[in-house]
Every structure is written in C-alpha cells, then in structure tokens.
Amino acid sequence: MANTRTIAFIGAGNMPQSIIGGMVRGGYPASAIFASNPSRPKLDTLEEKHGIQTSQDNIEVASKADVIVLSVKPQLMADVCAHLRENLPNLADKLVITIAAGIRIEKYHQYLGDDVRMIRVMPNTPSLVGEGVSGLAADSQVTENDKDFVTEVFDYVGKTIWVSDEDGIDVLGAVAGSGPAYFFEFMAGLQQVAEELGFSTEDARTMVQQTALGAASMASQSELSLVDLRKQVTSKGGSTAKGVEVYQNAKLDKISADAVKAAVARNQEMAKLF
C-alpha cells in the first residue's frame, strides 16, 4: 500500500476486528495499526492473531496515529469524543473516520471541533467475511489523498462506494446495510418450503445457500444486467418462468421498494436521536 499511515481503532468489536484482519492479510504493516478497548480479551486476540499494538487507553493509541477510527457504540460516542478532544491537542492534524451507525458528520464536528477532517463510513455485515460494501461520505476539509487512503483500507474487506452527501449513506444503508437481512429472509422462505417438500434441514440449507452464492458469483462475473441474467435462466413456458410469474404477480419489485424506503426513513429518524 503506497499510502501507509498509522491508524488507531477506538473500540475492538467485530467490525474493527474484521477490518484489521483484512488489512493485515492484505499486506498492511501490523506495526502501523493500533487498537484500544476497555477490556483486554478482544485486544489480546488482535495481538495474537495480527501482531498489532493495543492498549486499554484510547488516548495512548490515538496519540500515536495519523488516523483515528471511531468504532464504539453510538450511545458512547459523545463521551469518547469529549475525552479525545480534551486530551489530544493535535486532534485537528489527524484524519478521523467513524463506522458508527446513525451519527452525522455535523454532530462529530460538535463533538470534536469544526477543524477536524471527518469521514463517515457505513460498512455492512458481509465485511466480516471480506465481502462487504462500505458507503463513504466526507466533509469539505478531507483531501483526495485522505479519500484514497480510506478507500484502500475498506477495499480490504469488500468494495467501496463514495456518496456525495449523507443522504446517500442513508440510502446505501437501507440497501447494502439492511440488504443481507432481506436476502436471509428470502433464503429462509426457500429453505422452509424445501423442507416442507421433503428435504432435510441440512440439505435444504445447502441447496439454498449454494444457489444464492452461485447466483451472486454469476452476477459479479457477468456484464449483463440483473434483469437479463434472470431472463437467461428463465426458459419460456418452463418451470422457472412459472415460479417467476408468481413473484411478479405479487409485485416483488414494489415489496423491495417499500422495504428500502422504510429503512431509509428509519435511518433518517435515528440520525435525529444523536
């Protein structure tokens, strides 16, 4: 990575653990990565697995870093930021990234100061297995070099999409952030009917998850639109066509649209809580 910087993760939950793991596996120097957490067990795991430096003191790791990643629960964020602001006189010289849900950049400027360079990132849960989608938005003080660095970091756990404003983060969160739950809901329905029609739970699940994986792989490797891919596996007058007809008659596209719009509205409501 040409754009190596020292980076400190404040909080060591599942998502920062996954990002750190992806970075180290991708060749990012472990010596440039720090993490803090109130208790030792997660830090010990990170040290043992990835060889990074850890501490239970947020200020200790943040003071050593060019980049701070805020990865604590939203309800703890105000206190964590206040502690950083009080104890890091050079905070304005650092790039600050947040992966916490719901809190807007404007609020972070209230917490940390107007002169802080701030990027908000929303990674989704498949980032835990290196197949995520991360939405990113930046304030006006962030440089192109900053953006390039953050893109490379989150590319270690999937793909990145920059949005022009935080409304785009709300939409991306409703599609990519909530999307795995939509797919799991759909998959659970297919598994259930496969079991009802005679398959064991194990075989039904294998059938469904491998089909989902195969379809996603086909989509990622094809230049065809998703509609054209669907047509490609739907022979006219065949059994697939009959099944698809049921989904179309039920207006699956409208159901998807309503689900995404409901999630967007909830994201916007949640932003007002902080």
BAMAR-842255 format. One record per residue: x, y, z of N, C-alpha, C, O in turn. Coordinates in pm, whole numbers, plus 50000, padded with zeros to 5 digits. Layout:
BAMAR-842255
XYZXYZXYZXYZ;...
//
This chain:
BAMAR-842255
500854988050000500005000050000500885012450000501695014450091;500725020749899501595032349884501295043249986502155051450018;500075043250037499615054150121499525049950267498515052550332;500575043650320500545038450457500565049850559501375059050550;499665048850656499635058150768499425049850896498925038650891;499825055551008499505048851134498025051051162497495062051143;497345040451207495895040951223495505034451355495965023551388;494645041351431494205036551562492705034151562491925043051525;492305022251602490885018851615490475020551760491035014051849;489505029151784488955031051918487735022051929486665025151875;487895010951999486875000552002487354988551923487944990051815;487124976551976487674964351913486604953651896486854941751920;485414957851854484324948451831484504940751701485584940851642;483444934051657483524925351540483954932651414484804927651339;483384944451389483704951451265485164956251262485854953551164;485654963351365487064967151361487994955051356489044955551291;487624944151424488444932051414488524927151271489594923051225;487404927551201487384922951062488204932150972488924927450884;488084945150994488834954750911490334953050935491124952750841;490714951851061492134949851094492644936951032493724936750973;491864926251045492264913450986492444914450836493404909150781;491504921350769491614923050625492824931250585493494928150486;493114941650662494274949950633495574941950644496424942450555;495714934450754496954926950775497104916050669498194914150615;496014908850641496084898450537496424904350401497064897950318;495994916750379496254923350251497644929550241498004934950137;498414928850349499784933750344500034946850416501154951950414;499004952450480499224964750556500094961550676499844951550744;501124969750706502034966450816501344966750952500754976850990;501404955551024500774954651156501354964951252500664969551343;502594968551232503254978151321502634992051311502855000451398;501844994551205501215007651187499765007751234499065017651215;499314996651296497924995551339497874994551492498604986651553;496995002551552496785002551696495295000451723494455003451639;494984995251841493584993751881493464995452031494354991452107;492345001352074492065002452217490674997052245489804996852158;490484992752368489214987052412489204987252564490264986052625;488034988552629488024989152776488544976452843489154977252950;488314964852782488744952152842489784945452754489904948652636;490544936052812491694930152744491374918952645492074917952544;490364910352666490264898352583490284900952432491014894052360;489514910552384489504913452239490854918752192491304915652082;491494926652277492804931952242493834920752235494684920452146;493754911552331494694900152331494534891952203495524887352146;493294890152160493044882652036493664889851917494284883451831;493504902951910494074910751800495594910051799496204908751694;496194910851917497654909851926498134896151878499084895151801;497454885651927497884872051894497684868751746498544862451683;496554872951690496224869251552496944877851450497344873051344;497114890751482497574900051379498844907751414499414914451328;499294907051540500534913451577500484928451586501514935051577;499284934151605499174948751616499464953051759499604944651848;499544966051782499784971451916498454975651978497614981651911;498254972552106496974975252170497154981952306498234981852365;496044987752354496044994252485494594995752530493674996052448;494414996552662493094999652715492885014752729491865019152781;493845022352684493805036952694493615042852554494495041852470;492455048952530492175054852399493195065552360493615066252244;493585073652455494505084652426495875079352386496535084952299;496295068552449497605062852417497695058852270498675062052203;496665051852220496745047452080496455059051984497085060051879;495515067752020495175078851932496335088451914496525094051806;497115090452019498245099752011499345094751917500125102651865;499395081651894500425075751807500005075251660500805071651574;498755078851631498195076151499497985088751415497735099551467;498115086851284497735097251188496235097151164495635107451131;495635085351181494215083351151493555076651271494095067051327;492395081751312491635075851422490325070451365489605077451295;490035057851396488765051751354487885050051478488225042551569;486775057051481485835056351593484885044651568484065045151477;485005034251650484215022151627483575017351757483565005451788;483035027051833482305023751955480805025251928480415030551824;479975020552020478535021552004478095036152001478665044452072;477075039351920476655053451908476355060252040476655072052057;475775052852135475415059052264476635062552349476525070252445;477805056952313479035060152385479865070952315480845075752371;479455074652195480305082852110480585096752168481715101552162;479575103152223479775116752275480855116952383481715125852383;480815107452474481795107052583483185103752529484175109752573;483275094352436484575090652379485195102652306486385105352320;484375109652229484885121352155485305132552250486315139252227;484535134752355484875145252452486235142252516487045151352536;486475129652547487755125652608488915127952510489985132552550;488695124752382489735127152281490005142052265491155146452260;488955149752259489115164152237489865170852353490665179952332;489585166152475490225172052593491685168352605492475175652665;492065156752548493395151452575494315150452453495475146352465;493825154152337494665154052216494735168052158493875171952079;495745175752194495835189552145496025190451994495715200851934;496525179751932496765180051787495695172251710495965167251601;494505171251766493435163551703493125168551562492785160651473;493235181551541492925187251409493915182751302493625183951183;495065177551343496045172851245495765158551198496405153651105;494825152051262494545137951232493285136651147492385144951153;493245126151067492035122550994491195113851087491705104351146;489905117051100489005109351185487975102251099487315108551015;487835089351120486855081051048485885075451152486295071651261;484615075051118483645068651206482955057351131482585058851015;482775045951198481995035051141480755032451226480105022051213;480415041951314479225040551398477985044451317478025053551235;476895037451340475665039951267474935052251322474945054751442;474315059651231473325069551270473805083651298473025093051284;475075085451335475535098851375476105106051254476965100751183;475625118151230476035125751112477325133551139477685136351253;477985137051029479275143951037479145157151114480035160751191;478055164251093477835176951164477925175151316478455183651387;477385163951364477405161251507478835158551555479215162651665;479625151651472481025149151509481815162151519482695163451603;481485171851433482165184751444481805191651575482625198651633;480585189551622480215194951754480995187851864481415194051962;481175174851848481905167051948483405170051948484025171152054;483995171551828485455171751814486045185151770487245187351784;485205194051717485695206851668485475208251519485485198351446;485285220451475484985222951334486175220451242486005218651121;487385220251299488575219151214489015204651192490035202351127;488275194851244488635180751227488225175951088487115178651042;489125168851022488825162450893488085149450921488595140550990;486865148350866485965137650909485415129750790484935135450693;485505116450800484895107450701483975097850773484345091750873;482775096650722481805087150776481725074950684481555076350563;481845063150743481825050850666480745041750722480625039950843;479945035950632478975025850674479335012650608478945010250493;480055003850678480314990450626479124981450658478444983450759;478864971450573477784962150607478354949250664479564947050660;477494940650716477964928950789478764918850705479634912250761;478524917450573479404908450498480884912850495481744905350451;481154924950543482554929050561483264919650658484484918150653;482494913250746483064903950843483724892050775484604885650832;483294888950651483894877850575484594882850449484824875250356;484924895850447485684901450335484884903950209485464906050103;483534903650220482684905450102481694916850123480534915950083;482154927450187481244938150223481104948950117481774948850014;480194958150147480064970750073480094981850176479314981850271;480984991350158481115002650250480745015650178481325018850075;479805022850234479475036050183480285046550256480445045650378;480785056550184481655066650244481215080650206480855083350091;481245089650305480965103850283481975112050360482385108250470;482385123250304483445131450366482995145950380482135150750306;483585152750479483345167050488484245174350389485085168250323;484075187450380484785195250278486265196850307487015201050219;486715193550428488115195250464488975183150429490205183850432;488325172050396489035159750363489695161050226489075166150132;490945156550215491695157650090491485145250003490985134950049;491875146349876491795134849786492725123849834492425111949819;493865127649892494785117749946494145110250062494325098150076;493405117550147492655111250256491675101050200491575089750249;490935105150097489935096250038490575083749979490065072649995;491695085549912492395074049854492815064249963492705052149947;493305069650074493725061050185492555053050240492655040950258;491435059750267490295053150327489685042950231489225032350273;489695046150103489215036550003490035023750009489485012850009;491345025150015492215013350021491965005250148491964992950144;491765012050260491525004950386490274996350376490294984650413;489185002150328487914994850327487784985450207486924976650207;488624987250106488684977349999489244964050049489054953749984;489934964250161490444951750218489314942450263489514930350274;488124947850289487014939550335485824939850238484704936950278;486074943250114484994943150015485154954149913486244956349861;484054960949883484064971749785483594984649850482884984449951;484004995949792483675009049849482885017349749483125016649628;481955025149802481155034249719481125047849788480605049049899;481675058049722481615071649776480295077949736479845076649622;479665084949830478425092149801478675107049819479575111149892;477875115049752478105129549751477675136249881478195146749918;476705130049950476265135750078475725124550166475625113050123;475385127950289474985117750385473595112050361473255101650417;472785118650277471525112450238471815099650159471065089950167;472905099850085473315087850012473705076650106473495064950074;474285080050221474625069950321473345063350373473305051250395;472295071350393471025065850440470465055850340469965045250378;470555059150211470035050150108470905037650097470395026450091;472225039650095473125028150088472915018950209472945006750196;472705024950325472445016850443471175008650431471114997350478;470165014550366468895007450350468984996150249468234986450257;469894997450152470064987050050471154977150092470884965250109;472384982050108473514973150138473604969650286473924958250321;473324979350373473414976650516472324967150563472594957450634;471084969950522469964961350560469794949550465469144939650499;470354950550346470164940550242470434926150282469664917250245;471524923450357471734909450398470524903650471470204891850453;469844911650553468664906650623467544903450524466814893750542;467404911750420466384908850319466674895550251465784887250232;467944893550214468314881150148468124869150241467644858650197;468494870650367468324859650462466834856250479466464844550490;465984866550481464544864250492464044856250372463274846750388;464484860050253464084853150131464624838850131463914829350097;465894837350169466514824150173465824814950273465644803050247;465444820550388464764812450490463444807050438463064795850469;462744815250357461494810650298461714799250201460944789650199;462764800150119463064789250025463464776550101463064765550064;464254778250206464654766450284463414759750346463294747550346;462524767950399461344762550466460504754150370460064743250406;460274759250249459434751650155460154739150106459514728950080;461484739850094462234727850056462094716950162461974705150130;462094721050289461894711350398460474705750395460264693850415;459504714650371458104710150366457874700050254457004691450264;458674701150149458514692150034459454680250040459634673149941;460064677850158460734665250179462224665350204462794654850234;462894676850192464344677150213464664678750362463894684750437;465794673250402466264675450539466664690050557466924697050459;466724694450683467134708150710468524710950653468764721450593;469434701350671470804703350623470844704550471471494713550418;470164695450401470184695850254469444708050200469864713850100;468354711850266467614723550222468454736150235468454744650146;469164737250346470014749050364471164749150263471464759450204;471804737650244472884736950145472384741150007473044748749937;471214736149970470634739349840470444754449824470794760149721;469884760649927469554774849919470804783549923470964792449840;471694780950020472854789750033473814788449915474424798249874;473944776349860474834774649746474224781049620474954786449537;472904780449609472244787049496472414802149505472664808749404;472274807749627472454822149646473894826249614474134836349548;474854818149662476264820949636476554820249487477254828749432;476014809949421476244808449278475644819849198476254824749104;474434824049235473784835049164474574848049181474754855549085;475044850549305475834862649330477144862249251477584872449198;477764850449244479014849049169478774851449020479564858248954;477674845848967477334848248827477144863148799477614868348698;476444869848890476194884148872477494892148874477674901348795;478404888548965479654896048978480594893748860481454902048832;480424882448790481314879148679480724882348542481374880248440;479494887348540478814889848414478624904848390478474912548485;478644908648264478364922548228476884924648198476454935948174;476104913948199474674915048174473984921948291474444921148405;472874928848263472074934448371471454923048451471364911748403;471014926148573470394915948656469104910848592468774898948604;468374919648525467164915348455467514905548344466844895348327;468564908548267468964899548159469474886248213469254875848152;470174886448326470614874048387469414865448428469414853348410;468394872048483467184864748520466554858348396466114846848399;466504866048288465924860648165466744848848111466184839448055;468054849548130468944839248079468654825548141468854815248078;468184825448265467894812648332466394809748338465954800948412;465624817148258464174815348258463714811148119463464819648034;463604798248096463124793247967461634796247952460854794148045;461264800947835459864804547811458964792347827459184781947765;457944793847911457004782947931457474772248027456744762548050;458664773648083459204763348171458824765548317458044774448350;459374756948404459034757648546459544770448611458874776148697;460744774948569461284787348627460384799048593460124807748677;459904799348469459004810248426457744810448512457254821148547;457234798748545456044798048629456324803448769455514810548828;457504799848823457874804848955458074819948955457614826849045;458764825048854459004839448844457684846948829457514857848883;456754841048755455434847348735454734849648869454064859848887;454894840348962454284842049095454894854149165454174862349222;456224855349160456884866949222456434879949156456184889849225;456334879949023455934892148953454494896048985454184907749003;453614885948992452214888849025452084894349167451184902249197;452984890049254452994895149393453684908649403453764914449512;454184913649289454864926749283456064927249377456164935849465;456974917749356458184917049438458994929949429459634934049526;458974936349310459724948849295459174959749386459934967649442;457834960349400457234970349489457514966949635457754975949716;457494954049669457814949949806459234954449841459474959649950;460184952349748461564956449770461664971549786462364976549875;460954978949700460984993449709460424998449842460985007449904;459324992349884458714996450013459654993450130459755001250224;460344982050124461264978250231462424988250240462784992750348;463004991650125464135000950124463695014750173464405021050251;462555019550126462075032750167461785033250317462035043350382;461255022250371461005021650516462315022150593462405028850697;463345015150543464645015250610465305028950599465935033450695;465175035650483465725049150468465075058550569465765066350635;463745057850581463035066550675463505064150818463645073550896;463735051450851464205048250988465615053451009465935058451117;466475052250908467825057750919467785072750947468545077951028;466885079750879466775094150898466225097451038466625107351099;465305089251087464775091151222465875089051326465995096751422;466685078551305467735075351402468775086351410469335088851517;469045093051297470035103851296469625115251388470485122751436;468335116651413467835127551497467965124351647467765132951732;468315111751678468425107851818469755112251879469905112052002;470705116251797472035119551847472345134451825473425139051860;
//
